[in-house]
Amino acid sequence: MQVLIFLSHRKLQPKAAITDPLQQQQQQKQQQQQQQQQQQTRHQQQQQQHQQEQQQQQKIYLGSCLSFTRAGIKKQRQKLLTTQKQKTATAAAAAAATSAATAPATAAATAAATAAAAAAATAAATGAATAAATAVATATATPAATPAASAVATAAVAAAAAAPATAVATAAVAAAAAAPAAAAAATAVISAAAAAAAATVATTAAAAAVATAPAAPAAAAAAVRAAPAAATIATAAAAAAAAAAAAATATAAAAAAAAAAAAAFFDAIVFLKGRNKTGVAA
């Protein structure tokens, strides 16, 4: 601005007549310099104005961007809120429809559950009353039923104690049934053994007699020496037969005792089965 004032002041001053060429050149140079300065000043002013305009445009652009961004954010928020509201309303409507549709079934289920609970309570009360009545009846009938119960318990204990004896008796009965055949078989075996021994002795003696026919006196002496051994064998066979007979007799006696025990046990069972619930024999 000072340069412009200076130039305008110079323009107002009257120009003097310049006749010196050097002075004219200097004046021309000064004028050129002044013009250059003016151009530079104008250029600087234009640059400043341009920068200011750019800054203003940038501010405007940034402001518009911010406003657009804020508006976009608001729109997005509004959209999200609207969507959430719609979803909530849809879910509420669906829940209401479901509850309305399932209301009869829910009521029926509730009624059924209530009825079941009432039935269970009634059954429990009935069971308790029945148990109480049973206890009272049992307490009332206990004095009268005590002898019969004692007898039944005694018979049951006796039956339990006689169970092994029953098994033994059954086995003994079977053994007794098979005892005669066993005794006969044992006797036959003993007889066969004795006969075989006698036959062996006779065969041996005959073979010895045939072989020792030339030496008859020696054979006779051998027969005399073998006679005590044959007598011993016969005695042993007789003792074995007697032992077998004794064993058969003992087996028969045991079978008879077992049969008697079984009969007594069966009689006791029949006696117990013949009683009624009051303890009186049928």
ABEGO torsion letter per residue (X at the ends): XAAAAAAAAAAABBBBBBABAAAAAAAAAAAAAAAAAAAAAAAAAAAAAAAAAAAAAAAAAAAAAAAAAAAAAAAAAAAAAAAAAAAAAAAAAAAAAAAAAAAAAAAAAAAAAAAAAAAAAAAAAAAAAAAAAAAAAAAAAAAAAAAAAAAAAAAAAAAAAAAAAAAAAAAAAAAAAAAAAAAAAAAAAAAAAAAAAAAAAAAAAAAAAAAAAABAAAAAAAAAAAAAAAAAAAAAAAAAAAAAAAAAAAAAAAAAAAAAAAAAAAAAAAAAAABBAAGBBX
